[in-house]
Amino acid sequence: MKQRDYETLRRHLAINIKAFRREHALSQEGLSLEADVDRTYVSQIERSLGNPSLLILAALAGALGRDVGELLSPPSPRPRGK
């Protein structure tokens, strides 16, 4: 996998985690408690800085009611102004 592809996956993950978290009306703290992941790590992931393990991805996906694949998929276009 090329570095550029890896960066794209991290961006997809960041956008999707934030969007799914907001759909569930969860704060970063709320998601971190549900997934048993440190809040600062959730913040890093949402800013494309974190490099989560499969275990962390599975915990976040479970807390958000999603599959791990959905977290890494290209994000759906969002309406402008939201």
Distance bins in CASP14 RR format, pairs under 12 A and 6 or more apart:
PFRMAT RR
TARGET T0000
AUTHOR 0000-0000-0000
RMODE 2
METHOD distances of the structure
MODEL  1
1 7 0 0 0 0 0 1 0 0 0 0 0
1 8 0 0 0 0 1 0 0 0 0 0 0
1 9 0 0 0 0 1 0 0 0 0 0 0
1 10 0 0 0 0 0 1 0 0 0 0 0
2 8 0 0 0 0 1 0 0 0 0 0 0
2 9 0 0 0 0 0 1 0 0 0 0 0
3 9 0 0 0 0 0 1 0 0 0 0 0
3 10 0 0 0 0 0 1 0 0 0 0 0
4 10 0 0 0 0 0 1 0 0 0 0 0
4 11 0 0 0 0 0 1 0 0 0 0 0
5 11 0 0 0 0 0 1 0 0 0 0 0
5 12 0 0 0 0 0 1 0 0 0 0 0
5 72 0 0 0 0 0 1 0 0 0 0 0
6 12 0 0 0 0 0 1 0 0 0 0 0
6 13 0 0 0 0 0 1 0 0 0 0 0
6 48 0 0 0 0 0 1 0 0 0 0 0
6 50 0 0 0 0 0 1 0 0 0 0 0
6 51 0 0 0 0 1 0 0 0 0 0 0
6 72 0 0 0 0 0 1 0 0 0 0 0
7 13 0 0 0 0 0 1 0 0 0 0 0
7 14 0 0 0 0 0 1 0 0 0 0 0
7 48 1 0 0 1 0 0 0 0 0 0 0
7 49 0 0 0 0 0 1 0 0 0 0 0
7 50 0 0 0 0 0 1 0 0 0 0 0
7 51 0 0 0 0 0 1 0 0 0 0 0
8 14 0 0 0 0 0 1 0 0 0 0 0
8 15 0 0 0 0 0 1 0 0 0 0 0
8 48 0 0 0 0 1 0 0 0 0 0 0
8 72 0 0 0 0 1 0 0 0 0 0 0
8 73 0 0 0 0 0 1 0 0 0 0 0
8 74 0 0 0 0 1 0 0 0 0 0 0
8 75 0 0 0 0 0 1 0 0 0 0 0
9 15 0 0 0 0 0 1 0 0 0 0 0
9 16 0 0 0 0 0 1 0 0 0 0 0
9 45 0 0 0 0 0 1 0 0 0 0 0
9 48 0 0 0 0 1 0 0 0 0 0 0
9 50 0 0 0 0 0 1 0 0 0 0 0
9 51 0 0 0 0 0 1 0 0 0 0 0
9 52 0 0 0 0 0 1 0 0 0 0 0
9 57 0 0 0 0 0 1 0 0 0 0 0
9 68 0 0 0 0 0 1 0 0 0 0 0
9 69 0 0 0 0 0 1 0 0 0 0 0
9 71 0 0 0 0 1 0 0 0 0 0 0
9 72 1 0 1 0 0 0 0 0 0 0 0
9 73 0 0 0 0 1 0 0 0 0 0 0
9 74 0 0 0 0 1 0 0 0 0 0 0
9 75 0 0 0 0 0 1 0 0 0 0 0
10 16 0 0 0 0 0 1 0 0 0 0 0
10 17 0 0 0 0 0 1 0 0 0 0 0
10 44 0 0 0 0 0 1 0 0 0 0 0
10 45 0 0 0 0 1 0 0 0 0 0 0
10 46 0 0 0 0 0 1 0 0 0 0 0
10 47 0 0 0 0 1 0 0 0 0 0 0
10 48 1 0 1 0 0 0 0 0 0 0 0
10 49 0 0 0 0 1 0 0 0 0 0 0
10 50 1 0 0 1 0 0 0 0 0 0 0
10 51 1 0 0 1 0 0 0 0 0 0 0
10 52 0 0 0 0 1 0 0 0 0 0 0
10 57 0 0 0 0 0 1 0 0 0 0 0
10 71 0 0 0 0 0 1 0 0 0 0 0
10 72 0 0 0 0 1 0 0 0 0 0 0
11 17 0 0 0 0 0 1 0 0 0 0 0
11 18 0 0 0 0 0 1 0 0 0 0 0
11 45 0 0 0 0 0 1 0 0 0 0 0
11 46 0 0 0 0 0 1 0 0 0 0 0
11 47 0 0 0 0 0 1 0 0 0 0 0
11 48 1 0 1 0 0 0 0 0 0 0 0
11 49 0 0 0 0 0 1 0 0 0 0 0
11 50 0 0 0 0 0 1 0 0 0 0 0
11 71 0 0 0 0 0 1 0 0 0 0 0
11 72 0 0 0 0 0 1 0 0 0 0 0
11 73 0 0 0 0 0 1 0 0 0 0 0
11 74 0 0 0 0 1 0 0 0 0 0 0
11 75 0 0 0 0 1 0 0 0 0 0 0
12 18 0 0 0 0 0 1 0 0 0 0 0
12 19 0 0 0 0 0 1 0 0 0 0 0
12 20 0 0 0 0 0 1 0 0 0 0 0
12 45 0 0 0 0 0 1 0 0 0 0 0
12 46 0 0 0 0 0 1 0 0 0 0 0
12 48 0 0 0 0 1 0 0 0 0 0 0
12 69 0 0 0 0 1 0 0 0 0 0 0
12 70 0 0 0 0 1 0 0 0 0 0 0
12 71 1 0 0 1 0 0 0 0 0 0 0
12 72 1 0 1 0 0 0 0 0 0 0 0
12 73 1 0 0 1 0 0 0 0 0 0 0
12 74 1 0 1 0 0 0 0 0 0 0 0
12 75 1 0 1 0 0 0 0 0 0 0 0
12 76 0 0 0 0 0 1 0 0 0 0 0
13 19 0 0 0 0 0 1 0 0 0 0 0
13 20 0 0 0 0 0 1 0 0 0 0 0
13 21 0 0 0 0 0 1 0 0 0 0 0
13 42 0 0 0 0 0 1 0 0 0 0 0
13 44 0 0 0 0 0 1 0 0 0 0 0
13 45 1 0 0 1 0 0 0 0 0 0 0
13 46 0 0 0 0 1 0 0 0 0 0 0
13 47 0 0 0 0 0 1 0 0 0 0 0
13 48 1 0 0 1 0 0 0 0 0 0 0
13 49 0 0 0 0 0 1 0 0 0 0 0
13 50 0 0 0 0 1 0 0 0 0 0 0
13 51 0 0 0 0 1 0 0 0 0 0 0
13 52 1 0 0 1 0 0 0 0 0 0 0
13 56 0 0 0 0 0 1 0 0 0 0 0
13 57 1 0 0 1 0 0 0 0 0 0 0
13 60 0 0 0 0 1 0 0 0 0 0 0
13 61 0 0 0 0 0 1 0 0 0 0 0
13 64 0 0 0 0 0 1 0 0 0 0 0
13 66 0 0 0 0 0 1 0 0 0 0 0
13 68 0 0 0 0 1 0 0 0 0 0 0
13 69 0 0 0 0 1 0 0 0 0 0 0
13 70 0 0 0 0 0 1 0 0 0 0 0
13 71 1 0 1 0 0 0 0 0 0 0 0
13 72 1 0 1 0 0 0 0 0 0 0 0
13 73 0 0 0 0 1 0 0 0 0 0 0
13 74 0 0 0 0 0 1 0 0 0 0 0
13 75 0 0 0 0 1 0 0 0 0 0 0
14 20 0 0 0 0 0 1 0 0 0 0 0
14 21 0 0 0 0 0 1 0 0 0 0 0
14 42 0 0 0 0 0 1 0 0 0 0 0
14 43 0 0 0 0 0 1 0 0 0 0 0
14 44 0 0 0 0 1 0 0 0 0 0 0
14 45 1 0 0 1 0 0 0 0 0 0 0
14 46 1 0 1 0 0 0 0 0 0 0 0
14 47 1 0 0 1 0 0 0 0 0 0 0
14 48 1 0 1 0 0 0 0 0 0 0 0
14 49 0 0 0 0 1 0 0 0 0 0 0
14 50 0 0 0 0 1 0 0 0 0 0 0
14 51 0 0 0 0 0 1 0 0 0 0 0
14 52 0 0 0 0 0 1 0 0 0 0 0
14 60 0 0 0 0 0 1 0 0 0 0 0
14 71 0 0 0 0 1 0 0 0 0 0 0
14 72 0 0 0 0 0 1 0 0 0 0 0
14 75 0 0 0 0 1 0 0 0 0 0 0
15 21 0 0 0 0 0 1 0 0 0 0 0
15 22 0 0 0 0 0 1 0 0 0 0 0
15 45 0 0 0 0 0 1 0 0 0 0 0
15 46 0 0 0 0 1 0 0 0 0 0 0
15 47 0 0 0 0 0 1 0 0 0 0 0
15 48 0 0 0 0 1 0 0 0 0 0 0
15 70 0 0 0 0 0 1 0 0 0 0 0
15 71 0 0 0 0 1 0 0 0 0 0 0
15 72 0 0 0 0 0 1 0 0 0 0 0
15 73 0 0 0 0 0 1 0 0 0 0 0
15 74 0 0 0 0 1 0 0 0 0 0 0
15 75 1 0 1 0 0 0 0 0 0 0 0
15 76 0 0 0 0 1 0 0 0 0 0 0
15 77 0 0 0 0 0 1 0 0 0 0 0
15 78 0 0 0 0 1 0 0 0 0 0 0
16 22 0 0 0 0 0 1 0 0 0 0 0
16 23 0 0 0 0 0 1 0 0 0 0 0
16 45 0 0 0 0 0 1 0 0 0 0 0
16 46 0 0 0 0 1 0 0 0 0 0 0
16 48 0 0 0 0 0 1 0 0 0 0 0
16 57 0 0 0 0 0 1 0 0 0 0 0
16 60 0 0 0 0 1 0 0 0 0 0 0
16 61 0 0 0 0 1 0 0 0 0 0 0
16 64 0 0 0 0 1 0 0 0 0 0 0
16 66 0 0 0 0 1 0 0 0 0 0 0
16 67 0 0 0 0 0 1 0 0 0 0 0
16 68 0 0 0 0 0 1 0 0 0 0 0
16 69 0 0 0 0 1 0 0 0 0 0 0
16 70 1 0 0 1 0 0 0 0 0 0 0
16 71 1 0 1 0 0 0 0 0 0 0 0
16 72 1 0 0 1 0 0 0 0 0 0 0
16 73 1 0 0 1 0 0 0 0 0 0 0
16 74 0 0 0 0 1 0 0 0 0 0 0
16 75 1 0 1 0 0 0 0 0 0 0 0
16 76 0 0 0 0 1 0 0 0 0 0 0
16 78 0 0 0 0 0 1 0 0 0 0 0
17 23 0 0 0 0 0 1 0 0 0 0 0
17 24 0 0 0 0 0 1 0 0 0 0 0
17 26 0 0 0 0 0 1 0 0 0 0 0
17 28 0 0 0 0 1 0 0 0 0 0 0
17 31 1 0 0 1 0 0 0 0 0 0 0
17 32 0 0 0 0 0 1 0 0 0 0 0
17 35 0 0 0 0 0 1 0 0 0 0 0
17 37 0 0 0 0 0 1 0 0 0 0 0
17 41 0 0 0 0 0 1 0 0 0 0 0
17 42 1 0 0 1 0 0 0 0 0 0 0
17 43 0 0 0 0 0 1 0 0 0 0 0
17 44 0 0 0 0 0 1 0 0 0 0 0
17 45 1 0 1 0 0 0 0 0 0 0 0
17 46 1 0 1 0 0 0 0 0 0 0 0
17 47 0 0 0 0 0 1 0 0 0 0 0
17 48 0 0 0 0 0 1 0 0 0 0 0
17 50 0 0 0 0 0 1 0 0 0 0 0
17 52 0 0 0 0 1 0 0 0 0 0 0
17 56 0 0 0 0 0 1 0 0 0 0 0
17 57 0 0 0 0 1 0 0 0 0 0 0
17 59 0 0 0 0 0 1 0 0 0 0 0
17 60 1 0 0 1 0 0 0 0 0 0 0
17 61 0 0 0 0 1 0 0 0 0 0 0
17 62 0 0 0 0 0 1 0 0 0 0 0
17 63 0 0 0 0 0 1 0 0 0 0 0
17 64 1 0 0 1 0 0 0 0 0 0 0
17 66 0 0 0 0 1 0 0 0 0 0 0
17 68 0 0 0 0 0 1 0 0 0 0 0
17 70 0 0 0 0 0 1 0 0 0 0 0
17 71 1 0 0 1 0 0 0 0 0 0 0
17 72 0 0 0 0 0 1 0 0 0 0 0
17 73 0 0 0 0 0 1 0 0 0 0 0
17 75 0 0 0 0 0 1 0 0 0 0 0
18 24 0 0 0 0 0 1 0 0 0 0 0
18 26 0 0 0 0 0 1 0 0 0 0 0
18 27 0 0 0 0 0 1 0 0 0 0 0
18 28 0 0 0 0 1 0 0 0 0 0 0
18 31 0 0 0 0 1 0 0 0 0 0 0
18 42 0 0 0 0 1 0 0 0 0 0 0
18 43 0 0 0 0 0 1 0 0 0 0 0
18 45 0 0 0 0 1 0 0 0 0 0 0
18 46 1 0 1 0 0 0 0 0 0 0 0
18 47 0 0 0 0 1 0 0 0 0 0 0
18 48 0 0 0 0 0 1 0 0 0 0 0
18 60 0 0 0 0 0 1 0 0 0 0 0
18 64 0 0 0 0 0 1 0 0 0 0 0
18 71 0 0 0 0 0 1 0 0 0 0 0
18 75 0 0 0 0 1 0 0 0 0 0 0
18 78 0 0 0 0 0 1 0 0 0 0 0
19 26 0 0 0 0 0 1 0 0 0 0 0
19 31 0 0 0 0 0 1 0 0 0 0 0
19 46 0 0 0 0 1 0 0 0 0 0 0
19 64 0 0 0 0 1 0 0 0 0 0 0
19 66 0 0 0 0 0 1 0 0 0 0 0
19 70 0 0 0 0 0 1 0 0 0 0 0
19 71 0 0 0 0 0 1 0 0 0 0 0
19 73 0 0 0 0 0 1 0 0 0 0 0
19 75 1 0 0 1 0 0 0 0 0 0 0
19 76 0 0 0 0 1 0 0 0 0 0 0
19 77 0 0 0 0 0 1 0 0 0 0 0
19 78 1 0 0 1 0 0 0 0 0 0 0
19 79 0 0 0 0 0 1 0 0 0 0 0
19 82 0 0 0 0 1 0 0 0 0 0 0
20 26 0 0 0 0 1 0 0 0 0 0 0
20 31 0 0 0 0 1 0 0 0 0 0 0
20 34 0 0 0 0 0 1 0 0 0 0 0
20 35 0 0 0 0 0 1 0 0 0 0 0
20 42 0 0 0 0 0 1 0 0 0 0 0
20 45 0 0 0 0 0 1 0 0 0 0 0
20 46 0 0 0 0 0 1 0 0 0 0 0
20 60 0 0 0 0 1 0 0 0 0 0 0
20 61 0 0 0 0 1 0 0 0 0 0 0
20 62 0 0 0 0 0 1 0 0 0 0 0
20 63 0 0 0 0 1 0 0 0 0 0 0
20 64 1 0 1 0 0 0 0 0 0 0 0
20 65 1 0 0 1 0 0 0 0 0 0 0
20 66 1 0 1 0 0 0 0 0 0 0 0
20 67 0 0 0 0 0 1 0 0 0 0 0
20 68 0 0 0 0 0 1 0 0 0 0 0
20 69 0 0 0 0 0 1 0 0 0 0 0
20 70 1 0 0 1 0 0 0 0 0 0 0
20 71 1 0 0 1 0 0 0 0 0 0 0
20 73 0 0 0 0 0 1 0 0 0 0 0
20 75 0 0 0 0 1 0 0 0 0 0 0
20 76 0 0 0 0 0 1 0 0 0 0 0
21 27 1 0 0 1 0 0 0 0 0 0 0
21 28 1 0 0 1 0 0 0 0 0 0 0
21 29 0 0 0 0 0 1 0 0 0 0 0
21 30 0 0 0 0 1 0 0 0 0 0 0
21 31 1 0 1 0 0 0 0 0 0 0 0
21 32 0 0 0 0 1 0 0 0 0 0 0
21 34 0 0 0 0 1 0 0 0 0 0 0
21 35 0 0 0 0 0 1 0 0 0 0 0
21 37 0 0 0 0 0 1 0 0 0 0 0
21 39 0 0 0 0 0 1 0 0 0 0 0
21 42 0 0 0 0 1 0 0 0 0 0 0
21 43 0 0 0 0 0 1 0 0 0 0 0
21 45 0 0 0 0 0 1 0 0 0 0 0
21 46 1 0 0 1 0 0 0 0 0 0 0
21 60 0 0 0 0 1 0 0 0 0 0 0
21 61 0 0 0 0 0 1 0 0 0 0 0
21 63 0 0 0 0 1 0 0 0 0 0 0
21 64 1 0 0 1 0 0 0 0 0 0 0
21 65 0 0 0 0 0 1 0 0 0 0 0
21 66 0 0 0 0 0 1 0 0 0 0 0
21 71 0 0 0 0 0 1 0 0 0 0 0
22 28 0 0 0 0 0 1 0 0 0 0 0
22 30 0 0 0 0 0 1 0 0 0 0 0
22 31 0 0 0 0 1 0 0 0 0 0 0
22 46 0 0 0 0 0 1 0 0 0 0 0
22 64 0 0 0 0 0 1 0 0 0 0 0
22 78 0 0 0 0 0 1 0 0 0 0 0
22 82 0 0 0 0 1 0 0 0 0 0 0
23 31 0 0 0 0 0 1 0 0 0 0 0
23 64 0 0 0 0 1 0 0 0 0 0 0
23 65 0 0 0 0 1 0 0 0 0 0 0
23 66 0 0 0 0 1 0 0 0 0 0 0
23 70 0 0 0 0 0 1 0 0 0 0 0
23 76 0 0 0 0 0 1 0 0 0 0 0
23 78 0 0 0 0 0 1 0 0 0 0 0
23 82 0 0 0 0 0 1 0 0 0 0 0
24 30 0 0 0 0 1 0 0 0 0 0 0
24 31 1 0 0 1 0 0 0 0 0 0 0
24 34 0 0 0 0 1 0 0 0 0 0 0
24 35 0 0 0 0 0 1 0 0 0 0 0
24 60 0 0 0 0 0 1 0 0 0 0 0
24 62 0 0 0 0 0 1 0 0 0 0 0
24 63 0 0 0 0 1 0 0 0 0 0 0
24 64 1 0 0 1 0 0 0 0 0 0 0
24 65 0 0 0 0 1 0 0 0 0 0 0
24 66 0 0 0 0 1 0 0 0 0 0 0
25 31 0 0 0 0 0 1 0 0 0 0 0
25 34 0 0 0 0 0 1 0 0 0 0 0
25 64 0 0 0 0 0 1 0 0 0 0 0
26 32 0 0 0 0 1 0 0 0 0 0 0
26 33 0 0 0 0 1 0 0 0 0 0 0
26 34 1 0 0 1 0 0 0 0 0 0 0
26 35 0 0 0 0 1 0 0 0 0 0 0
26 39 0 0 0 0 0 1 0 0 0 0 0
26 42 0 0 0 0 1 0 0 0 0 0 0
26 46 0 0 0 0 0 1 0 0 0 0 0
26 60 0 0 0 0 0 1 0 0 0 0 0
26 63 0 0 0 0 1 0 0 0 0 0 0
26 64 0 0 0 0 1 0 0 0 0 0 0
26 65 0 0 0 0 0 1 0 0 0 0 0
27 33 0 0 0 0 1 0 0 0 0 0 0
27 34 0 0 0 0 0 1 0 0 0 0 0
27 39 0 0 0 0 1 0 0 0 0 0 0
27 42 0 0 0 0 1 0 0 0 0 0 0
27 43 0 0 0 0 0 1 0 0 0 0 0
27 46 0 0 0 0 0 1 0 0 0 0 0
28 34 0 0 0 0 0 1 0 0 0 0 0
28 35 0 0 0 0 0 1 0 0 0 0 0
28 37 0 0 0 0 1 0 0 0 0 0 0
28 38 0 0 0 0 0 1 0 0 0 0 0
28 39 1 0 1 0 0 0 0 0 0 0 0
28 40 0 0 0 0 1 0 0 0 0 0 0
28 41 0 0 0 0 1 0 0 0 0 0 0
28 42 1 0 1 0 0 0 0 0 0 0 0
28 43 1 0 1 0 0 0 0 0 0 0 0
28 44 0 0 0 0 0 1 0 0 0 0 0
28 45 0 0 0 0 1 0 0 0 0 0 0
28 46 1 0 0 1 0 0 0 0 0 0 0
28 47 0 0 0 0 0 1 0 0 0 0 0
28 60 0 0 0 0 0 1 0 0 0 0 0
28 63 0 0 0 0 0 1 0 0 0 0 0
29 35 0 0 0 0 0 1 0 0 0 0 0
29 37 0 0 0 0 0 1 0 0 0 0 0
29 38 0 0 0 0 0 1 0 0 0 0 0
29 39 1 0 1 0 0 0 0 0 0 0 0
29 40 0 0 0 0 0 1 0 0 0 0 0
29 41 0 0 0 0 0 1 0 0 0 0 0
29 42 0 0 0 0 1 0 0 0 0 0 0
29 43 0 0 0 0 1 0 0 0 0 0 0
30 36 0 0 0 0 0 1 0 0 0 0 0
30 37 0 0 0 0 0 1 0 0 0 0 0
30 38 0 0 0 0 0 1 0 0 0 0 0
30 39 1 0 0 1 0 0 0 0 0 0 0
30 42 0 0 0 0 1 0 0 0 0 0 0
30 60 0 0 0 0 0 1 0 0 0 0 0
30 63 0 0 0 0 1 0 0 0 0 0 0
30 64 0 0 0 0 0 1 0 0 0 0 0
31 37 1 0 0 1 0 0 0 0 0 0 0
31 38 0 0 0 0 0 1 0 0 0 0 0
31 39 0 0 0 0 1 0 0 0 0 0 0
31 41 0 0 0 0 0 1 0 0 0 0 0
31 42 1 0 1 0 0 0 0 0 0 0 0
31 43 0 0 0 0 0 1 0 0 0 0 0
31 45 0 0 0 0 1 0 0 0 0 0 0
31 46 0 0 0 0 1 0 0 0 0 0 0
31 56 0 0 0 0 0 1 0 0 0 0 0
31 59 0 0 0 0 1 0 0 0 0 0 0
31 60 1 0 0 1 0 0 0 0 0 0 0
31 61 0 0 0 0 0 1 0 0 0 0 0
31 62 0 0 0 0 0 1 0 0 0 0 0
31 63 1 0 1 0 0 0 0 0 0 0 0
31 64 1 0 0 1 0 0 0 0 0 0 0
31 65 0 0 0 0 0 1 0 0 0 0 0
31 66 0 0 0 0 0 1 0 0 0 0 0
32 38 1 0 0 1 0 0 0 0 0 0 0
32 39 1 0 1 0 0 0 0 0 0 0 0
32 40 0 0 0 0 1 0 0 0 0 0 0
32 41 1 0 0 1 0 0 0 0 0 0 0
32 42 1 0 1 0 0 0 0 0 0 0 0
32 43 0 0 0 0 1 0 0 0 0 0 0
32 44 0 0 0 0 0 1 0 0 0 0 0
32 45 0 0 0 0 0 1 0 0 0 0 0
32 46 0 0 0 0 0 1 0 0 0 0 0
32 56 0 0 0 0 0 1 0 0 0 0 0
32 59 0 0 0 0 1 0 0 0 0 0 0
32 60 0 0 0 0 1 0 0 0 0 0 0
32 63 0 0 0 0 1 0 0 0 0 0 0
32 64 0 0 0 0 0 1 0 0 0 0 0
33 39 0 0 0 0 1 0 0 0 0 0 0
33 42 0 0 0 0 1 0 0 0 0 0 0
33 59 0 0 0 0 0 1 0 0 0 0 0
33 63 0 0 0 0 1 0 0 0 0 0 0
34 42 0 0 0 0 0 1 0 0 0 0 0
34 59 0 0 0 0 1 0 0 0 0 0 0
34 60 0 0 0 0 1 0 0 0 0 0 0
34 61 0 0 0 0 0 1 0 0 0 0 0
34 62 0 0 0 0 1 0 0 0 0 0 0
34 63 1 1 0 0 0 0 0 0 0 0 0
34 64 0 0 0 0 1 0 0 0 0 0 0
34 65 0 0 0 0 1 0 0 0 0 0 0
35 41 0 0 0 0 1 0 0 0 0 0 0
35 42 1 0 0 1 0 0 0 0 0 0 0
35 45 0 0 0 0 0 1 0 0 0 0 0
35 52 0 0 0 0 0 1 0 0 0 0 0
35 55 0 0 0 0 0 1 0 0 0 0 0
35 56 1 0 0 1 0 0 0 0 0 0 0
35 57 0 0 0 0 1 0 0 0 0 0 0
35 58 0 0 0 0 1 0 0 0 0 0 0
35 59 1 0 1 0 0 0 0 0 0 0 0
35 60 1 0 1 0 0 0 0 0 0 0 0
35 61 0 0 0 0 1 0 0 0 0 0 0
35 62 1 0 0 1 0 0 0 0 0 0 0
35 63 1 1 0 0 0 0 0 0 0 0 0
35 64 0 0 0 0 1 0 0 0 0 0 0
35 65 0 0 0 0 0 1 0 0 0 0 0
35 66 0 0 0 0 0 1 0 0 0 0 0
35 71 0 0 0 0 0 1 0 0 0 0 0
36 42 0 0 0 0 0 1 0 0 0 0 0
36 55 0 0 0 0 0 1 0 0 0 0 0
36 56 0 0 0 0 1 0 0 0 0 0 0
36 58 0 0 0 0 0 1 0 0 0 0 0
36 59 1 0 0 1 0 0 0 0 0 0 0
36 60 0 0 0 0 1 0 0 0 0 0 0
36 62 0 0 0 0 0 1 0 0 0 0 0
36 63 0 0 0 0 1 0 0 0 0 0 0
37 43 0 0 0 0 0 1 0 0 0 0 0
37 44 0 0 0 0 0 1 0 0 0 0 0
37 45 0 0 0 0 1 0 0 0 0 0 0
37 46 0 0 0 0 0 1 0 0 0 0 0
37 50 0 0 0 0 0 1 0 0 0 0 0
37 52 0 0 0 0 1 0 0 0 0 0 0
37 53 0 0 0 0 0 1 0 0 0 0 0
37 55 0 0 0 0 1 0 0 0 0 0 0
37 56 1 0 1 0 0 0 0 0 0 0 0
37 57 0 0 0 0 1 0 0 0 0 0 0
37 58 0 0 0 0 0 1 0 0 0 0 0
37 59 1 0 1 0 0 0 0 0 0 0 0
37 60 1 0 0 1 0 0 0 0 0 0 0
37 61 0 0 0 0 0 1 0 0 0 0 0
37 62 0 0 0 0 0 1 0 0 0 0 0
37 63 0 0 0 0 1 0 0 0 0 0 0
37 64 0 0 0 0 0 1 0 0 0 0 0
38 44 0 0 0 0 1 0 0 0 0 0 0
38 45 0 0 0 0 0 1 0 0 0 0 0
38 50 0 0 0 0 0 1 0 0 0 0 0
38 52 0 0 0 0 0 1 0 0 0 0 0
38 56 0 0 0 0 1 0 0 0 0 0 0
38 59 0 0 0 0 0 1 0 0 0 0 0
38 60 0 0 0 0 0 1 0 0 0 0 0
39 45 0 0 0 0 0 1 0 0 0 0 0
39 46 0 0 0 0 0 1 0 0 0 0 0
40 46 0 0 0 0 0 1 0 0 0 0 0
40 47 0 0 0 0 0 1 0 0 0 0 0
40 49 0 0 0 0 0 1 0 0 0 0 0
40 50 0 0 0 0 0 1 0 0 0 0 0
41 47 0 0 0 0 0 1 0 0 0 0 0
41 49 0 0 0 0 1 0 0 0 0 0 0
41 50 1 0 0 1 0 0 0 0 0 0 0
41 51 0 0 0 0 0 1 0 0 0 0 0
41 52 1 0 0 1 0 0 0 0 0 0 0
41 53 0 0 0 0 0 1 0 0 0 0 0
41 56 1 0 0 1 0 0 0 0 0 0 0
41 57 0 0 0 0 0 1 0 0 0 0 0
41 59 0 0 0 0 0 1 0 0 0 0 0
41 60 0 0 0 0 1 0 0 0 0 0 0
42 49 0 0 0 0 0 1 0 0 0 0 0
42 50 0 0 0 0 1 0 0 0 0 0 0
42 52 0 0 0 0 1 0 0 0 0 0 0
42 56 0 0 0 0 1 0 0 0 0 0 0
42 57 0 0 0 0 0 1 0 0 0 0 0
42 59 0 0 0 0 0 1 0 0 0 0 0
42 60 1 0 0 1 0 0 0 0 0 0 0
42 63 0 0 0 0 1 0 0 0 0 0 0
42 64 0 0 0 0 0 1 0 0 0 0 0
43 49 0 0 0 0 1 0 0 0 0 0 0
43 50 0 0 0 0 1 0 0 0 0 0 0
44 50 1 0 1 0 0 0 0 0 0 0 0
44 51 0 0 0 0 1 0 0 0 0 0 0
44 52 0 0 0 0 1 0 0 0 0 0 0
44 56 0 0 0 0 0 1 0 0 0 0 0
45 51 0 0 0 0 1 0 0 0 0 0 0
45 52 1 0 1 0 0 0 0 0 0 0 0
45 53 0 0 0 0 0 1 0 0 0 0 0
45 56 0 0 0 0 1 0 0 0 0 0 0
45 57 0 0 0 0 1 0 0 0 0 0 0
45 59 0 0 0 0 0 1 0 0 0 0 0
45 60 1 0 0 1 0 0 0 0 0 0 0
45 61 0 0 0 0 0 1 0 0 0 0 0
45 71 0 0 0 0 1 0 0 0 0 0 0
45 72 0 0 0 0 0 1 0 0 0 0 0
46 52 0 0 0 0 0 1 0 0 0 0 0
46 60 0 0 0 0 0 1 0 0 0 0 0
46 71 0 0 0 0 0 1 0 0 0 0 0
50 56 0 0 0 0 1 0 0 0 0 0 0
50 57 0 0 0 0 0 1 0 0 0 0 0
50 60 0 0 0 0 0 1 0 0 0 0 0
51 57 0 0 0 0 0 1 0 0 0 0 0
52 58 0 0 0 0 1 0 0 0 0 0 0
52 59 0 0 0 0 1 0 0 0 0 0 0
52 60 1 0 0 1 0 0 0 0 0 0 0
52 61 0 0 0 0 0 1 0 0 0 0 0
52 68 0 0 0 0 0 1 0 0 0 0 0
52 71 0 0 0 0 1 0 0 0 0 0 0
52 72 0 0 0 0 0 1 0 0 0 0 0
53 59 0 0 0 0 1 0 0 0 0 0 0
53 60 0 0 0 0 0 1 0 0 0 0 0
53 68 0 0 0 0 0 1 0 0 0 0 0
54 60 0 0 0 0 0 1 0 0 0 0 0
54 61 0 0 0 0 0 1 0 0 0 0 0
54 68 1 0 0 1 0 0 0 0 0 0 0
54 69 0 0 0 0 0 1 0 0 0 0 0
54 71 0 0 0 0 0 1 0 0 0 0 0
54 72 0 0 0 0 0 1 0 0 0 0 0
55 61 0 0 0 0 0 1 0 0 0 0 0
55 62 0 0 0 0 0 1 0 0 0 0 0
55 68 0 0 0 0 0 1 0 0 0 0 0
56 62 0 0 0 0 0 1 0 0 0 0 0
56 63 0 0 0 0 0 1 0 0 0 0 0
56 68 0 0 0 0 0 1 0 0 0 0 0
56 71 0 0 0 0 0 1 0 0 0 0 0
57 63 0 0 0 0 0 1 0 0 0 0 0
57 64 0 0 0 0 0 1 0 0 0 0 0
57 66 0 0 0 0 0 1 0 0 0 0 0
57 67 0 0 0 0 1 0 0 0 0 0 0
57 68 1 0 1 0 0 0 0 0 0 0 0
57 69 0 0 0 0 1 0 0 0 0 0 0
57 70 0 0 0 0 0 1 0 0 0 0 0
57 71 1 0 0 1 0 0 0 0 0 0 0
57 72 1 0 0 1 0 0 0 0 0 0 0
58 64 0 0 0 0 0 1 0 0 0 0 0
58 65 0 0 0 0 0 1 0 0 0 0 0
58 66 0 0 0 0 0 1 0 0 0 0 0
58 67 0 0 0 0 1 0 0 0 0 0 0
58 68 1 0 1 0 0 0 0 0 0 0 0
58 69 0 0 0 0 0 1 0 0 0 0 0
58 71 0 0 0 0 1 0 0 0 0 0 0
58 72 0 0 0 0 0 1 0 0 0 0 0
59 65 0 0 0 0 0 1 0 0 0 0 0
59 66 0 0 0 0 0 1 0 0 0 0 0
59 68 0 0 0 0 1 0 0 0 0 0 0
59 71 0 0 0 0 0 1 0 0 0 0 0
60 66 0 0 0 0 1 0 0 0 0 0 0
60 67 0 0 0 0 0 1 0 0 0 0 0
60 68 0 0 0 0 1 0 0 0 0 0 0
60 69 0 0 0 0 0 1 0 0 0 0 0
60 70 0 0 0 0 0 1 0 0 0 0 0
60 71 1 0 0 1 0 0 0 0 0 0 0
60 72 0 0 0 0 0 1 0 0 0 0 0
61 67 1 0 1 0 0 0 0 0 0 0 0
61 68 1 0 1 0 0 0 0 0 0 0 0
61 69 1 0 0 1 0 0 0 0 0 0 0
61 70 1 0 0 1 0 0 0 0 0 0 0
61 71 1 0 1 0 0 0 0 0 0 0 0
61 72 0 0 0 0 1 0 0 0 0 0 0
61 73 0 0 0 0 0 1 0 0 0 0 0
62 68 0 0 0 0 1 0 0 0 0 0 0
62 69 0 0 0 0 0 1 0 0 0 0 0
62 70 0 0 0 0 0 1 0 0 0 0 0
62 71 0 0 0 0 1 0 0 0 0 0 0
63 71 0 0 0 0 0 1 0 0 0 0 0
64 70 0 0 0 0 1 0 0 0 0 0 0
64 71 1 0 0 1 0 0 0 0 0 0 0
65 71 0 0 0 0 0 1 0 0 0 0 0
66 72 0 0 0 0 0 1 0 0 0 0 0
66 73 0 0 0 0 1 0 0 0 0 0 0
67 73 0 0 0 0 1 0 0 0 0 0 0
70 76 0 0 0 0 0 1 0 0 0 0 0
END
